[in-house]
Amino acid sequence: MLCARALLAAAGLALLHPARPSAEEPALPTYNADIAQTSISGLSSGAFMAVQFGTAWSSIVIGVGAIAGGPFGCSEGSEATALSTCTGGAPAADVASLISRADVWARNGAIDDTANLARQRIYLFNGYNDAVVTRPVSDALYAFYAHYRPGSLFYQTAIGAGHAQITIAYGGNCGETGGEYINRCGYDQAGIILQHIYGALNPRNDGTPKGRVIPFRQDDFTGSRTPIEDSLDDRGFVYVPAACEAREPCRVHVALHGCLQSFLDIGEDFVRHAGYNEWADTNRIIVLYPQIHAVDFTRLGITNPRSCWDWWGYLDADPTQSPTYLLKTGHQIAAIKAMVDRITGGAATSAAVVASTPAPPSTVLAIDASASAIDLAWTLVPGAVGYDVFRSIDAGQTFRQLATVVGPSYGDAGLKPETTYRYRVRASFGATKSDFSAIVSRQTRRKVPPCMEPGSCAVR
């Protein structure tokens, strides 16, 4: 997927497939969706792009999920760096330098204020059988986000997955890398991402979908260029729950495929089986699935034969000195933003939330656990300005406050393996506090031995 030959294949490997006429597809519809509730996630090259988009447009993005990704600007516009530092992790990424560059672009207005990252909810994942984007790369991404102290940061490293989007029961064997890059690991990754970002949700719909997958033409979002000039397919997809088609208030999650996962490569399998639609269906979440298209030589002499998102500057004339692919003006970032603008163009003005009688979150869940962290999510309380999170180790211990957060999730890190922790949450209305929620408990996973040869380690 992201290995050297797969990412930046030699010119002789390039395979250009003609795009379909855009007239075949309808226009992307507009819905009653709040742009301020936009979130994004992705796998592999899609993870790098999710981080790029979430950083460039941090004013509207409230959460990011990055599965096998690296820090913002990791490649620095260099193919050699993309193939070494940003996949194998050697030499290590200079995270401090990447942070400094991002802050400079923010001050210049090329991207949104990086201070916005402090309010985002961030989910990171690296499977210990992933030999394509190795653990040090995702560790560097964790360090990038940790610098900005996001409202909730959870990093899952205890699943034996290969390089893939992870599901409960669809796809290849958990530890494999290849095929459609969707693996069944008994792990509801899409649901965990969405709940980490939006809080405890209604149960997923495992029956007949009530919403529908709608294709749309992507040439509406590339300005004077054709989609293929930006390595975009003519066709994108959007999953729209029935409630959103009925113009009820909704929100948008952008799900980005990885290399070799576009419609050209695997049809609609990522769109229909990545796991997002089942949760979206019951929680008024519109899921946008933009699509990349493989290209042969561009006018710049660059190839993208594996349908990867542009995270190393293949659309820029001089990505090292002028890396527009990372900025708001980047062709693919601008196209995604235009799609989000279209979807949210019918947003109705919402009434101001009036503080009600102080009440605790009705539901608090421990949605995930690694060997050293537990991920909590809860339902939002109308009028609450924050949430106090408390923890105890056993039934006889006093609960102690861990943090006060604004959003509906919290990643509790630095924990001991195979240890049970108990939590309760209360809503804050300024000087007034609600009662505590019901107690929820979760045991951390056992510590996974170092996987010296990713791809060959037993899935535990």
N, C-alpha and C positions, 0 to 999 in steps of 0.2 A: 504493500500500500504506500508507505512513505519511504521505503528503502531507496537507496541511491538510484538504482536502475528504474524504480517505479516512479520516483518523483520527477527527476530531471533527465529523462531518458536521452540517450544520444540521438543525434539528428536522424540517423538511419532507422530508428525504431518508431519515429513519429507516424501516427495513423490518423489521417484526417477523415472524419465522417461528415458528409453533408448534413446540414441542419434542415429540419422540416420547415415548410413555409409557415410563417407565423399566422397567416390568415386562417389556418385550421383551428386556432384556439380562440376562445372568447376573452374579453378583457377581464382583469382581476376586479371583482366586485368591491364595493365599499360597505362597511358595517358600522354598527354602534359600538366601537371599541376604543378604549382609552389608551392613547399612545404612551402615557406615563406609566402604564402597567406592562410595557413590552419587556420580553426576556428573550434570551438566545442561547442555544447550545449547539455542539457539533462534535464530530468524531474526526480525529486525525487532522488532515488539512482543514476540515470543517471546524475543529477545535481551535486551531490557530486563528481562523477567520472570526470565530465567535469572540475570541479575546480581542482581536483587532476592532471588530464592530462595537463590542461592549465598552471598549476604552474610548474609541473615537466619538461615540454617541452616548457617553455615560449619563447625559442629562435625561435621556428617556429610558435607558435600560436599567431595570431594577435587579436583574439577576443573570448570571452566566453559568452554563455547564460546559466544562471542557474535558472531554474524554480523550486521553492520550494527546495532549497539547503542550505547548511551551509558552514562554513569556512573550509579551508584546514586543514586536520588533526583533525577535530572536535571531533571525537570519542576517539582519543588517543589510539586506539586499544582496547578499553574497551566496551563490550556489554552493561554494565550498563550505561555508558556515552552516547552511541549511542541512547539508549532508553529514556534517560532523557534530557540531555543537548541538544542533536542534533535533537530531534523531538519536545519535549515539551518546550524546552528553559529554563528549571529549573533543577539544578542550571545553571546560565548563563555561556556561554562559556568564557574562559579566552583568549580573542583574543590576548592580548599582548604576552602571552606565546606561542600561536600558531604561531604568527609572528616570534618570536625569534627562535623557532624550525625550521621554514622554512628557515630562514636566515642562520642558522648553517648548514643545509643540503646543501644549495646552496654554501656556502664557501667550503664545503667538496666535492663538485662535484656530490653529490647524486641526485640533481635536478639542473636545470638551474639557472642562476643568477636571483634572485628575482627582481633585478633592471629592468629586461625586462617587468615586469608587468606594469610599467609606460607607456608603449607604447600600451598596449592592450585596446580594446574597450569592455566594460563589460555591459551586460544587466542582471538585476536581477528582479525576479517576485515572489510575494507572494499574492495569492488570499485571500481575507478576510474571505472566508468560508472554508479555509484550516485548518482542525483540526488535520492533520497528521504531517506536518512540519509547526509549528506555526510561527507567525511573529517574535518573538525574535530571532529565529534561522537564518532567512534571514537577520535580522538586524545585527547579528554578522558577516555574510558574507559580508554585505555592509561595515562594519567597517574594516574587513580584507583588502578588496580591497582599501578602501579610504586611508588606511595607505600608500599605494604605489603610490597614486595619478595617477591612470590610465588616459590615454588620453581622454577617454570619459566613464563616468559611469552614467547609468540610472537605476532607481529602481522604478518599477511599483507596487503599493500597493492598487490602488483604484478600482480594478475589483473584483466583487463578486464571483470569481471562487472558486470551491472546489479544491481538490488535483488532478490536471489533467493538461495535455497539452491542450492549449486553441486554438480553431479555430473559423473561422467565422460561419460555419453552420454545421459542422460534429460533431457527438457524442452525449453525454448525456446532460441533463440540466446543465446550467452554474454552479450553486451552489452545485451540487452533488459531492460526492466522491464515486467511485466504477465503476463497469462495466469495460470498456476498459481504463478508466482514460484518456479519450479524451472528452472534453466538448465544446459545441457550446456556445460561448458568444458574437458573433458578433465582435470578436477581432482577428486580423490577427497576432497572436503571432510569427509564423515562419517568416513572412515577416518583422516584426519589428526587430526581432533578426538579420536577414541577412542584413537589411539596416543599422542597428546600427553599424554592423561590417564592411560592405563593402561600405557604402554610398548609395546614391539614386540609385535605380536599375530600369531597364526596367520593365514595368507592368507585373504582373504575368500572366501565361497562364491558363485561366479558361476553355479552350476548350480541345480538344483531345491532350494528351501529345505527344510531338515530340520525347522525350527520352524514355528510358525503364528501368525497374527494372531488375537487373541482380543478381541472386543468385551466391554465390561463397563459396568455402570450406575454413573454418577457420583453419583447421589443418596445413596449410602452415605457420601459424604465432605463433605457440605454441612450437616451438623447438622440443625437444625429448618427450615432454608430449603430451598426447591426449587432444583435446579441453575440454572434460568433466572434466579432472583433474584440469583445471583452471576455471571450472564452465562456460565454453563457449560452445555454440551450435556448431555442425559441420557446420552449414549453417549461412552465413551472407548475407547481401544484399547491393547493391550499385545502386543509381539512376544516370544514365548517360545521359545527354542531347545529342541530335543528334550532336550538334556542337563539343562536346568533343569527341564523337566517331569518328568524322571527323578530329581529332587531332588538332583542334584549341586550342589556349592557354586557360586554365581553372584553377580553384582553387577548393579546397576541403573543405567541411563542414562535420564534424562528428556529427551525431545526435544519441544520446543515449536514449534508452527507459528507462522507470522506472520499478519498480518491477511489476510483473504480466502483463507486456506488451510485453514480448518476443514472438517470433514466436510460441513457444510451447504454450503460453497462448492465444494469439489473432490472430494467423496467420500473414498475411502481413498488418493488418490494421494500425499499427503505421507507417510502411514503406510507405504506400500509402496515409494515411489520416492525418498525423501530420502537413501538410501544407507546407513543405519545397520544394517538387518537383515542384510545380507550379511556384515558383520563380526561382528555379534552371534552369528550362527548358529554360527560356528566358535570362538568365544571365551567362551562361557558368560556372555553379557551380555543381560539382560532389558531391552528398550527400552519405556518407558512413554510413551504418546502421549495426554496429556490433551487435551480438546477444548473450545474456547470456542463459544458460540452467540451470534449477533447478537441484539440486543434493541432494542426501541423505547423509549419513555420508561420509566425506572425510577421508583420511588416518589420518587427524589431529582430527577427531571426531567432525567436525563442519558441520552444515547443511546450505543450501541455498535453501529452498523449494519454494521460491517465485520469483526466477529468478532475484534477485537484483545484482547490481554491487557491487564489493568489496570495500566498504568505511569504514568498521570497522575491517578488517584484518582477514576475515575467511579463507584466503589462507596462512596465516603466522603461523609458529609454535609458535612464541611469539610476537604478534603484539604490545604489550605494550612496550617492550624493543627493539624490532627489527622490526619496522613497514615498511617492504619493500613494502607493498601494496600502499604506498604513493609515492614511488620513481621511478626513471626511470627503475629500475630492477624489479618492481612489475609485476607479471605475466600478469595481464590484461592491465596495462599501456603499457608494452612492446609489447603486441599483437596488440593493437591499433596503436602504433607507426610503427610497421612492416607493417600493412595494409596501412597506409599513405605513407610509403616509397615505397611500391609496386605501388600504384596509381600514385605517382609523379615521378616514375622512368623513364618516357619517356619525361621529361621536356626538351624543347629545350632552347638553350641559347638565352636570349632576348637581344635586342639591348638597349644600354643605352638611357634613356629618355633625349631628348634635350629640353631645355627650349624654349618654343615658345613665341610668342607675349603675354605679360601678359593679361590674360582674367579671368573673374570671373567664379565661378562654373555655368554651364548652368542651373542646377536645384538645388534648395534648398527646402527641405520638412520638415515640422514639423510632424514627423511620429507617435508620441505618446505624451500623456500628462497624468500625474497623478494630484493629488490635489496640489502638490508642485513642480512639475518639468515638463519640456518640452524637448522632445528628437528631435534633429535636425539631418538631414543627407543631404549630397550634393554630387554631382558628382565630381570626382577627376579632377584636371586640370594638364595636362602634364607639367612636369618641376617644378611645385610648390613645395616649401619646407615646407610650412605651410599655415594655414588659420586663418584669424582674424575674430572673431565672435563678432557682435555688436547687442545691444538690446535697444529697447525703449518700454515704457508702452502704450503710446497713440500716435496718429498721430501728436500731437503738440510738443512732447518731442524730444529732441536731442538724437540721437543714441550714446550709450556709449559702449566702447569696454569691453567685458567680458573676453576674453581669446584668446590666440593663440595656436592652436593645430596642430598636424602633420597629423592626419587621417581625414577621411571624415564624422565625426559625432561629436556631442557634447551634453551632457546631462546638461541642465541648471537647477540647483536645488535651493531650498530655496525660492520658489515663493509663491505668495498668491493664495488661491483657487478662482475659478470662476473669474479669471482675464485674460484679453487678453494681450498677449505680442507680439511684432513685432521684427523680426530679419532680418539681412542681413549679408552676408559673402563676404570677398574678399580673393583672393589668394595672397600669399607672395612668391616672388622670391628673397629673401634676402632683399637688399635695395630697390628693386622695388616692388610696390604693384599694383594689378589689380584694375579695377573699382569694385564697389560693385555689388553684385548680385541683382536680384529682391527681394523685401521685401516679407517675408512670415509671417503669423500671426497664433496664436493658443491660445485658451482659456484653462486654467487649469480646471480640473474637480472639482466638489464640494467636500468638505471635507466629508469623510465617517465617520459616528459615530462609536465609538469603537464597534467591534463585540465581545461581551462577550462570546457568544456560537457559535463559527465557525461551519458552517454547517446548521445553522438555520436562518441566517441573510438574509434579503431581498436583492436580486440582483438589484442594481440600475444602 
